Amino acid sequence: MKISILGAGLIGTPMAIDLAKDNEFKITLVDYDRSKLEKVKEYKNIIALEKDLSKKENIVDAIKDSDFVLNATPSSMGFETLKTVIENGKSVVDITFAEEDPRELSELAKSKNVTAIVDCGVAPGMSNLLAGYVNSILDKTENIEIYVGGLPQKREWPYEYKAVFAPSDVIEEYTRPARYIYNNETVVKEALSEAEIINFDEAGNLEAFNSDGLRSLLFNIDAPNKKEKTLRYPGHIEIMKILRETGFFSKNEIEVSGKKIKPLDFTSSLLFPQWEMKNEDRDITVMRVIVEGEKENKKVKYQYDLVDKYDEPSQTSSMARTTGYTATMAIRMLTNELYNKKGICPPEFIGENHTSVKFILGGLKERNINYNLKITE
């Protein structure tokens, strides 16, 4: 079985290594950066292919012999990459979280007889799958709440944060308005607003703020109340608000000493070296998914909690594990023919297939990624 992975970044490379454990897979890892590809040279069933994936013809060439594709390109190029993969008739699992709406590609995917599982990470991703699963069990779903964050285990002043995925995507969380559903109405909230404290036994008190993370859950589950919030250590929100309101995240050019620059580019050049995960850094992923509703005339609450840490034996970040292994289990689900719905398939659709849910949760548990469920009336 031939699998192409497009992008050898923080998550693409660990996905390739995880799939390489299965001898029946032959993996091609594609990236323009040779230094990233060097990390997989010891694996006999991984072919490192150096190509610039910003060029469509290179994508086509990279996937021409593939049975399945994993799209792990940056979000800025994720949508066009996904479109190219579908145009070439390849079923795909996508973790790029591109800003564009993947539903635009639904008819194309169906016409090509393609299964395209989008937003297949931890959140969006497992959060959607679990919400979809519980929704399929309940007679009526009334409320969905998701709280999620990737954090450094060691808190360091001033930001107490490390970027566990593309830093440019992190800033989007601080600027893009958040869309929620309240009383069956779409409500738009300012990013970083309505801070509240959420406690986790293994992580302590964390600040939750509004962010635009519901994505396809806005449309695909019928519930009158839905929201998602991002988690950070207390104090981080206020710093980001100050930077945003001062204009440091603006994409509009300003003139400085006779030269025009975008404040966001300047800010990025200062922040990203401080946010970059160093070899000695360790991260933690925290998530809570709450789904409330009615079952057999009783009010019930399903709560899934995840606290996952950097894996020392494999030297793999928690965010790479929780995001990447969700996607690799989805690929295995497809290769085992456990899911065959065609078109654009967000993870909440997979949640309706209980065999697939059991398969993915079981695979994650084997990798010591545990979603602990508590059901209360």
C-alpha positions as a LaTeX table, in Angstrom:
\begin{tabular}{lrrr}
\hline
Residue & $x$ (\AA) & $y$ (\AA) & $z$ (\AA) \\
\hline
Met1 & 0.00 & 0.00 & 0.00 \\
Lys2 & 1.57 & 3.27 & $-1.15$ \\
Ile3 & 0.99 & 6.41 & 0.91 \\
Ser4 & 2.27 & 9.89 & 0.10 \\
Ile5 & 2.67 & 12.42 & 2.93 \\
Leu6 & 2.83 & 15.99 & 1.70 \\
Gly7 & 4.85 & 18.08 & 4.15 \\
Ala8 & 7.66 & 16.99 & 6.48 \\
Gly9 & 7.09 & 19.51 & 9.25 \\
Leu10 & 6.42 & 19.14 & 12.97 \\
Ile11 & 3.59 & 16.70 & 12.33 \\
Gly12 & 4.25 & 15.30 & 8.85 \\
Thr13 & 7.49 & 13.57 & 9.85 \\
Pro14 & 6.09 & 11.84 & 12.98 \\
Met15 & 3.15 & 10.63 & 10.85 \\
Ala16 & 5.57 & 9.05 & 8.38 \\
Ile17 & 7.48 & 7.34 & 11.19 \\
Asp18 & 4.27 & 6.03 & 12.75 \\
Leu19 & 3.05 & 4.57 & 9.45 \\
Ala20 & 6.49 & 3.09 & 8.79 \\
Lys21 & 5.88 & 0.70 & 11.70 \\
Asp22 & 3.44 & $-1.14$ & 9.43 \\
Asn23 & 5.47 & $-3.22$ & 6.99 \\
Glu24 & 2.65 & $-3.30$ & 4.44 \\
Phe25 & 2.99 & 0.45 & 3.89 \\
Lys26 & 5.44 & 2.10 & 1.52 \\
Ile27 & 5.59 & 5.78 & 2.41 \\
Thr28 & 6.80 & 8.73 & 0.36 \\
Leu29 & 7.50 & 11.84 & 2.46 \\
Val30 & 7.60 & 14.99 & 0.34 \\
Asp31 & 9.05 & 18.40 & 1.22 \\
Tyr32 & 11.29 & 21.05 & $-0.33$ \\
Asp33 & 13.52 & 21.18 & 2.79 \\
Arg34 & 16.22 & 18.52 & 2.57 \\
Ser35 & 17.17 & 18.93 & 6.24 \\
Lys36 & 13.67 & 17.81 & 7.29 \\
Leu37 & 13.81 & 14.79 & 5.04 \\
Glu38 & 17.12 & 13.73 & 6.59 \\
Lys39 & 15.22 & 12.74 & 9.75 \\
Val40 & 13.67 & 9.70 & 8.06 \\
Lys41 & 16.66 & 8.36 & 6.14 \\
Glu42 & 17.08 & 5.40 & 8.53 \\
Tyr43 & 13.61 & 4.03 & 7.74 \\
Lys44 & 13.71 & 1.49 & 4.92 \\
Asn45 & 10.06 & 1.87 & 3.91 \\
Ile46 & 10.11 & 5.68 & 3.77 \\
Ile47 & 11.20 & 7.35 & 0.55 \\
Ala48 & 12.27 & 10.98 & 1.01 \\
Leu49 & 11.26 & 13.08 & $-2.00$ \\
Glu50 & 12.56 & 16.63 & $-2.32$ \\
Lys51 & 9.94 & 18.75 & $-4.11$ \\
Asp52 & 8.45 & 22.22 & $-3.84$ \\
Leu53 & 4.79 & 21.53 & $-3.09$ \\
Ser54 & 3.76 & 25.12 & $-3.84$ \\
Lys55 & 3.89 & 24.03 & $-7.51$ \\
Lys56 & 0.88 & 22.01 & $-8.62$ \\
Glu57 & 2.82 & 19.86 & $-11.06$ \\
Asn58 & 5.06 & 18.69 & $-8.21$ \\
Ile59 & 2.05 & 17.59 & $-6.16$ \\
Val60 & 0.69 & 15.66 & $-9.14$ \\
Asp61 & 4.04 & 13.95 & $-9.66$ \\
Ala62 & 4.44 & 13.15 & $-5.96$ \\
Ile63 & 1.08 & 11.38 & $-5.65$ \\
Lys64 & 0.74 & 9.74 & $-9.07$ \\
Asp65 & 1.50 & 6.22 & $-7.79$ \\
Ser66 & $-0.14$ & 6.62 & $-4.36$ \\
Asp67 & $-3.08$ & 4.66 & $-3.00$ \\
Phe68 & $-3.74$ & 7.28 & $-0.31$ \\
Val69 & $-2.47$ & 10.74 & 0.56 \\
Leu70 & $-1.88$ & 12.61 & 3.83 \\
Asn71 & $-1.92$ & 16.39 & 3.42 \\
Ala72 & 0.29 & 18.09 & 6.03 \\
Thr73 & 1.23 & 21.23 & 4.12 \\
Pro74 & 0.99 & 24.68 & 5.80 \\
Ser75 & $-2.56$ & 26.04 & 6.08 \\
Ser76 & $-1.77$ & 28.81 & 3.59 \\
Met77 & $-1.42$ & 26.22 & 0.82 \\
Gly78 & $-3.56$ & 23.45 & 2.30 \\
Phe79 & $-6.77$ & 24.07 & 0.36 \\
Glu80 & $-5.18$ & 24.19 & $-3.09$ \\
Thr81 & $-3.12$ & 21.11 & $-2.25$ \\
Leu82 & $-6.25$ & 19.27 & $-1.14$ \\
Lys83 & $-8.04$ & 20.30 & $-4.34$ \\
Thr84 & $-5.16$ & 19.02 & $-6.49$ \\
Val85 & $-5.11$ & 15.68 & $-4.65$ \\
Ile86 & $-8.86$ & 15.24 & $-5.16$ \\
Glu87 & $-8.65$ & 16.27 & $-8.83$ \\
Asn88 & $-6.18$ & 13.42 & $-9.28$ \\
Gly89 & $-8.59$ & 10.89 & $-7.81$ \\
Lys90 & $-6.74$ & 10.12 & $-4.59$ \\
Ser91 & $-8.48$ & 9.56 & $-1.26$ \\
Val92 & $-6.90$ & 11.82 & 1.33 \\
Val93 & $-6.66$ & 12.61 & 5.03 \\
Asp94 & $-6.05$ & 16.33 & 5.59 \\
Ile95 & $-4.71$ & 18.06 & 8.72 \\
Thr96 & $-3.97$ & 21.49 & 7.23 \\
Phe97 & $-6.91$ & 23.36 & 8.81 \\
Ala98 & $-6.99$ & 25.78 & 5.88 \\
Glu99 & $-9.11$ & 28.92 & 6.21 \\
Glu100 & $-11.16$ & 28.05 & 3.10 \\
Asp101 & $-14.33$ & 25.96 & 3.42 \\
Pro102 & $-13.59$ & 22.38 & 2.24 \\
Arg103 & $-17.29$ & 21.87 & 1.49 \\
Glu104 & $-16.60$ & 23.72 & $-1.76$ \\
Leu105 & $-14.81$ & 20.56 & $-2.92$ \\
Ser106 & $-17.58$ & 18.12 & $-1.99$ \\
Glu107 & $-19.05$ & 17.65 & $-5.48$ \\
Leu108 & $-15.56$ & 17.36 & $-6.96$ \\
Ala109 & $-14.65$ & 14.63 & $-4.45$ \\
Lys110 & $-17.86$ & 12.71 & $-5.16$ \\
Ser111 & $-17.31$ & 12.95 & $-8.92$ \\
Lys112 & $-13.81$ & 11.54 & $-8.46$ \\
Asn113 & $-15.08$ & 8.78 & $-6.12$ \\
Val114 & $-12.76$ & 10.11 & $-3.42$ \\
Thr115 & $-12.99$ & 9.99 & 0.37 \\
Ala116 & $-11.51$ & 13.24 & 1.70 \\
Ile117 & $-11.32$ & 13.32 & 5.49 \\
Val118 & $-10.64$ & 16.94 & 6.42 \\
Asp119 & $-9.67$ & 18.65 & 9.69 \\
Cys120 & $-8.40$ & 15.30 & 10.96 \\
Gly121 & $-6.23$ & 16.31 & 13.92 \\
Val122 & $-6.90$ & 16.69 & 17.62 \\
Ala123 & $-9.13$ & 19.81 & 17.46 \\
Pro124 & $-10.54$ & 20.09 & 14.95 \\
Gly125 & $-10.45$ & 16.35 & 14.53 \\
Met126 & $-10.96$ & 14.10 & 17.54 \\
Ser127 & $-13.14$ & 16.81 & 19.10 \\
Asn128 & $-15.45$ & 16.55 & 16.07 \\
Leu129 & $-15.34$ & 12.74 & 16.01 \\
Leu130 & $-16.27$ & 12.44 & 19.68 \\
Ala131 & $-19.03$ & 15.04 & 19.36 \\
Gly132 & $-20.38$ & 13.21 & 16.32 \\
Tyr133 & $-20.22$ & 9.88 & 18.15 \\
Val134 & $-22.15$ & 11.10 & 21.20 \\
Asn135 & $-24.63$ & 12.94 & 18.99 \\
Ser136 & $-25.38$ & 9.63 & 17.25 \\
Ile137 & $-26.08$ & 8.00 & 20.64 \\
Leu138 & $-28.31$ & 10.70 & 22.11 \\
Asp139 & $-31.95$ & 11.13 & 21.22 \\
Lys140 & $-31.39$ & 14.90 & 21.31 \\
Thr141 & $-28.18$ & 16.94 & 21.57 \\
Glu142 & $-28.49$ & 20.25 & 23.37 \\
Asn143 & $-24.98$ & 21.51 & 24.08 \\
Ile144 & $-21.41$ & 20.98 & 22.80 \\
Glu145 & $-18.40$ & 22.57 & 24.51 \\
Ile146 & $-14.78$ & 22.04 & 23.48 \\
Tyr147 & $-11.73$ & 23.32 & 25.37 \\
Val148 & $-8.30$ & 22.61 & 23.90 \\
Gly149 & $-4.70$ & 23.82 & 24.06 \\
Gly150 & $-1.14$ & 22.83 & 23.27 \\
Leu151 & 1.22 & 24.11 & 25.96 \\
Pro152 & 4.84 & 23.87 & 27.11 \\
Gln153 & 5.30 & 21.72 & 30.19 \\
Lys154 & 7.73 & 24.31 & 31.55 \\
Arg155 & 6.27 & 27.79 & 32.01 \\
Glu156 & 8.74 & 30.52 & 31.01 \\
Trp157 & 8.22 & 34.28 & 31.23 \\
Pro158 & 6.91 & 36.30 & 29.43 \\
Tyr159 & 4.69 & 34.25 & 27.12 \\
Glu160 & 4.59 & 30.83 & 28.83 \\
Tyr161 & 3.95 & 29.39 & 25.39 \\
Lys162 & 5.65 & 27.41 & 22.63 \\
Ala163 & 4.26 & 27.00 & 19.12 \\
Val164 & 3.52 & 23.32 & 18.66 \\
Phe165 & 2.34 & 23.94 & 15.08 \\
Ala166 & 2.95 & 26.69 & 12.51 \\
Pro167 & 3.29 & 29.95 & 14.50 \\
Ser168 & 1.45 & 31.93 & 11.80 \\
Asp169 & $-1.56$ & 29.70 & 12.47 \\
Val170 & $-1.29$ & 30.45 & 16.19 \\
Ile171 & $-1.69$ & 34.19 & 15.59 \\
Glu172 & $-4.85$ & 33.45 & 13.57 \\
Glu173 & $-6.37$ & 32.19 & 16.83 \\
Tyr174 & $-5.78$ & 35.62 & 18.35 \\
Thr175 & $-7.23$ & 37.64 & 15.48 \\
Arg176 & $-9.95$ & 35.67 & 13.67 \\
Pro177 & $-13.45$ & 36.23 & 15.15 \\
Ala178 & $-14.98$ & 33.16 & 16.78 \\
Arg179 & $-18.27$ & 31.76 & 15.47 \\
Tyr180 & $-20.54$ & 30.02 & 17.98 \\
Ile181 & $-24.12$ & 28.79 & 18.10 \\
Tyr182 & $-26.29$ & 30.17 & 20.93 \\
Asn183 & $-30.00$ & 29.29 & 21.04 \\
Asn184 & $-29.84$ & 28.11 & 17.42 \\
Glu185 & $-28.39$ & 31.43 & 16.25 \\
Thr186 & $-24.90$ & 32.06 & 14.89 \\
Val187 & $-23.07$ & 34.50 & 17.15 \\
Val188 & $-19.69$ & 36.08 & 16.36 \\
Lys189 & $-17.37$ & 36.76 & 19.30 \\
Glu190 & $-14.07$ & 38.61 & 19.39 \\
Ala191 & $-11.03$ & 36.34 & 19.59 \\
Leu192 & $-9.40$ & 36.25 & 23.05 \\
Ser193 & $-12.65$ & 37.38 & 24.70 \\
Glu194 & $-14.70$ & 35.94 & 27.58 \\
Ala195 & $-11.81$ & 34.40 & 29.51 \\
Glu196 & $-12.67$ & 31.73 & 32.06 \\
Ile197 & $-10.66$ & 29.37 & 34.22 \\
Ile198 & $-10.82$ & 25.62 & 33.49 \\
Asn199 & $-9.11$ & 23.12 & 35.80 \\
Phe200 & $-7.39$ & 19.89 & 34.80 \\
Asp201 & $-5.94$ & 17.57 & 37.44 \\
Glu202 & $-2.61$ & 17.14 & 35.63 \\
Ala203 & $-2.31$ & 20.67 & 34.22 \\
Gly204 & $-3.85$ & 22.90 & 36.90 \\
Asn205 & $-5.84$ & 26.04 & 36.18 \\
Leu206 & $-5.85$ & 27.20 & 32.55 \\
Glu207 & $-7.39$ & 30.23 & 30.85 \\
Ala208 & $-9.95$ & 29.54 & 28.13 \\
Phe209 & $-10.76$ & 32.17 & 25.49 \\
Asn210 & $-12.99$ & 32.43 & 22.44 \\
Ser211 & $-11.46$ & 31.12 & 19.20 \\
Asp212 & $-12.82$ & 30.10 & 15.82 \\
Gly213 & $-12.37$ & 26.35 & 16.13 \\
Leu214 & $-15.82$ & 24.83 & 15.60 \\
Arg215 & $-15.43$ & 24.81 & 11.81 \\
Ser216 & $-17.67$ & 22.09 & 10.32 \\
Leu217 & $-19.38$ & 21.47 & 13.68 \\
Leu218 & $-21.17$ & 24.75 & 13.05 \\
Phe219 & $-23.16$ & 23.06 & 10.29 \\
Asn220 & $-23.14$ & 19.29 & 10.71 \\
Ile221 & $-24.56$ & 18.63 & 14.18 \\
Asp222 & $-28.00$ & 19.88 & 15.11 \\
Ala223 & $-27.57$ & 21.35 & 18.60 \\
Pro224 & $-28.84$ & 24.74 & 19.84 \\
Asn225 & $-25.59$ & 25.57 & 21.67 \\
Lys226 & $-22.03$ & 24.96 & 20.42 \\
Lys227 & $-18.71$ & 26.61 & 21.30 \\
Glu228 & $-14.97$ & 25.97 & 21.34 \\
Lys229 & $-12.33$ & 27.77 & 23.40 \\
Thr230 & $-8.53$ & 27.67 & 23.33 \\
Leu231 & $-6.53$ & 27.03 & 26.51 \\
Arg232 & $-3.40$ & 28.85 & 27.67 \\
Tyr233 & $-1.64$ & 29.43 & 30.96 \\
Pro234 & $-3.14$ & 32.35 & 32.95 \\
Gly235 & $-1.75$ & 35.73 & 31.86 \\
His236 & $-1.10$ & 34.84 & 28.20 \\
Ile237 & $-4.41$ & 36.28 & 26.99 \\
Glu238 & $-3.72$ & 39.77 & 28.29 \\
Ile239 & $-0.31$ & 39.93 & 26.59 \\
Met240 & $-1.79$ & 38.85 & 23.24 \\
Lys241 & $-4.60$ & 41.39 & 23.57 \\
Ile242 & $-2.09$ & 44.18 & 24.12 \\
Leu243 & $-0.09$ & 43.16 & 21.04 \\
Arg244 & $-3.22$ & 42.83 & 18.90 \\
Glu245 & $-4.81$ & 46.12 & 19.97 \\
Thr246 & $-1.51$ & 47.98 & 19.48 \\
Gly247 & $-1.45$ & 46.72 & 15.88 \\
Phe248 & 1.40 & 44.21 & 16.05 \\
Phe249 & $-0.73$ & 41.55 & 14.33 \\
Ser250 & $-1.90$ & 43.81 & 11.51 \\
Lys251 & $-1.35$ & 42.77 & 7.89 \\
Asn252 & $-1.69$ & 46.37 & 6.66 \\
Glu253 & 1.61 & 47.97 & 5.67 \\
Ile254 & 3.02 & 50.90 & 7.62 \\
Glu255 & 6.03 & 53.10 & 6.85 \\
Val256 & 9.09 & 52.87 & 9.11 \\
Ser257 & 12.19 & 54.91 & 8.29 \\
Gly258 & 11.09 & 55.22 & 4.68 \\
Lys259 & 10.38 & 51.51 & 4.26 \\
Lys260 & 6.98 & 49.82 & 4.14 \\
Ile261 & 6.53 & 46.76 & 6.32 \\
Lys262 & 3.65 & 44.67 & 7.62 \\
Pro263 & 3.52 & 44.78 & 11.43 \\
Leu264 & 2.67 & 41.07 & 11.46 \\
Asp265 & 5.93 & 40.26 & 9.63 \\
Phe266 & 7.90 & 42.30 & 12.15 \\
Thr267 & 6.09 & 40.71 & 15.10 \\
Ser268 & 6.59 & 37.25 & 13.68 \\
Ser269 & 10.32 & 37.75 & 13.30 \\
Leu270 & 10.52 & 38.64 & 17.02 \\
Leu271 & 8.04 & 36.17 & 18.47 \\
Phe272 & 8.72 & 33.03 & 16.51 \\
Pro273 & 12.32 & 32.47 & 17.71 \\
Gln274 & 11.00 & 32.72 & 21.30 \\
Trp275 & 8.03 & 30.44 & 20.58 \\
Glu276 & 10.00 & 27.84 & 18.64 \\
Met277 & 10.11 & 24.38 & 20.22 \\
Lys278 & 13.75 & 23.63 & 21.04 \\
Asn279 & 15.19 & 20.13 & 21.38 \\
Glu280 & 15.03 & 20.35 & 25.16 \\
Asp281 & 11.41 & 21.62 & 25.23 \\
Arg282 & 8.55 & 19.35 & 26.23 \\
Asp283 & 4.87 & 19.99 & 25.52 \\
Ile284 & 1.47 & 18.92 & 26.78 \\
Thr285 & $-1.90$ & 18.72 & 25.01 \\
Val286 & $-5.06$ & 19.28 & 27.03 \\
Met287 & $-8.62$ & 18.85 & 25.77 \\
Arg288 & $-12.11$ & 18.54 & 27.19 \\
Val289 & $-15.12$ & 17.68 & 25.03 \\
Ile290 & $-18.55$ & 18.02 & 26.65 \\
Val291 & $-21.74$ & 16.88 & 24.94 \\
Glu292 & $-25.05$ & 17.20 & 26.77 \\
Gly293 & $-28.52$ & 16.13 & 25.76 \\
Glu294 & $-31.33$ & 13.65 & 26.27 \\
Lys295 & $-31.36$ & 9.87 & 26.09 \\
Glu296 & $-34.41$ & 7.79 & 26.98 \\
Asn297 & $-36.04$ & 10.85 & 28.59 \\
Lys298 & $-33.06$ & 11.50 & 30.86 \\
Lys299 & $-30.64$ & 14.43 & 30.78 \\
Val300 & $-27.12$ & 13.09 & 30.26 \\
Lys301 & $-23.63$ & 14.57 & 30.00 \\
Tyr302 & $-20.71$ & 12.93 & 28.20 \\
Gln303 & $-17.30$ & 14.40 & 29.07 \\
Tyr304 & $-14.07$ & 13.28 & 27.40 \\
Asp305 & $-10.80$ & 14.49 & 28.95 \\
Leu306 & $-7.36$ & 14.26 & 27.34 \\
Val307 & $-4.04$ & 15.15 & 28.96 \\
Asp308 & $-1.14$ & 13.97 & 26.82 \\
Lys309 & 2.58 & 14.67 & 27.25 \\
Tyr310 & 5.72 & 14.64 & 25.11 \\
Asp311 & 6.84 & 11.07 & 24.46 \\
Glu312 & 10.43 & 10.65 & 25.61 \\
Pro313 & 11.20 & 7.21 & 24.04 \\
Ser314 & 10.28 & 8.38 & 20.53 \\
Gln315 & 11.22 & 12.05 & 21.09 \\
Thr316 & 7.82 & 13.07 & 19.69 \\
Ser317 & 5.88 & 16.16 & 20.76 \\
Ser318 & 2.44 & 15.67 & 22.23 \\
Met319 & 0.84 & 17.84 & 19.54 \\
Ala320 & 2.46 & 15.73 & 16.81 \\
Arg321 & 1.16 & 12.60 & 18.56 \\
Thr322 & $-2.40$ & 13.75 & 19.21 \\
Thr323 & $-2.79$ & 15.40 & 15.81 \\
Gly324 & $-0.66$ & 13.15 & 13.62 \\
Tyr325 & $-1.68$ & 9.79 & 15.05 \\
Thr326 & $-5.35$ & 10.69 & 14.65 \\
Ala327 & $-4.60$ & 11.12 & 10.95 \\
Thr328 & $-2.51$ & 7.95 & 10.66 \\
Met329 & $-5.27$ & 5.95 & 12.33 \\
Ala330 & $-7.71$ & 7.47 & 9.84 \\
Ile331 & $-5.46$ & 6.29 & 7.00 \\
Arg332 & $-5.40$ & 2.80 & 8.53 \\
Met333 & $-9.18$ & 2.97 & 8.81 \\
Leu334 & $-9.37$ & 3.62 & 5.06 \\
Thr335 & $-6.85$ & 0.94 & 4.13 \\
Asn336 & $-8.84$ & $-1.56$ & 6.24 \\
Glu337 & $-12.00$ & $-0.51$ & 4.38 \\
Leu338 & $-13.80$ & 0.39 & 7.60 \\
Tyr339 & $-15.09$ & 3.66 & 6.15 \\
Asn340 & $-16.06$ & 4.29 & 2.54 \\
Lys341 & $-18.27$ & 7.40 & 2.44 \\
Lys342 & $-17.37$ & 9.53 & $-0.60$ \\
Gly343 & $-17.02$ & 13.30 & $-0.72$ \\
Ile344 & $-15.75$ & 15.74 & 1.90 \\
Cys345 & $-15.92$ & 13.97 & 5.26 \\
Pro346 & $-15.26$ & 15.96 & 8.44 \\
Pro347 & $-14.56$ & 13.75 & 11.48 \\
Glu348 & $-18.06$ & 14.12 & 12.93 \\
Phe349 & $-19.25$ & 11.98 & 10.01 \\
Ile350 & $-16.79$ & 9.27 & 11.09 \\
Gly351 & $-18.23$ & 9.58 & 14.61 \\
Glu352 & $-21.51$ & 8.17 & 13.31 \\
Asn353 & $-19.67$ & 4.96 & 12.34 \\
His354 & $-19.15$ & 3.25 & 15.69 \\
Thr355 & $-16.80$ & 0.62 & 14.27 \\
Ser356 & $-14.51$ & 3.38 & 12.99 \\
Val357 & $-14.66$ & 5.23 & 16.33 \\
Lys358 & $-13.66$ & 2.08 & 18.22 \\
Phe359 & $-10.84$ & 1.45 & 15.74 \\
Ile360 & $-9.37$ & 4.97 & 16.02 \\
Leu361 & $-9.70$ & 5.21 & 19.81 \\
Gly362 & $-8.13$ & 1.76 & 20.13 \\
Gly363 & $-5.18$ & 2.73 & 17.94 \\
Leu364 & $-4.63$ & 5.92 & 19.92 \\
Lys365 & $-4.79$ & 4.01 & 23.20 \\
Glu366 & $-2.09$ & 1.65 & 21.90 \\
Arg367 & 0.02 & 4.80 & 21.46 \\
Asn368 & $-0.81$ & 5.89 & 25.03 \\
Ile369 & $-3.19$ & 8.65 & 23.92 \\
Asn370 & $-6.22$ & 8.21 & 26.15 \\
Tyr371 & $-9.57$ & 9.95 & 25.96 \\
Asn372 & $-11.11$ & 9.35 & 29.37 \\
Leu373 & $-14.90$ & 9.31 & 29.36 \\
Lys374 & $-17.20$ & 10.25 & 32.24 \\
Ile375 & $-20.98$ & 9.94 & 31.83 \\
Thr376 & $-23.29$ & 11.63 & 34.32 \\
Glu377 & $-27.01$ & 12.28 & 34.56 \\
\hline
\end{tabular}
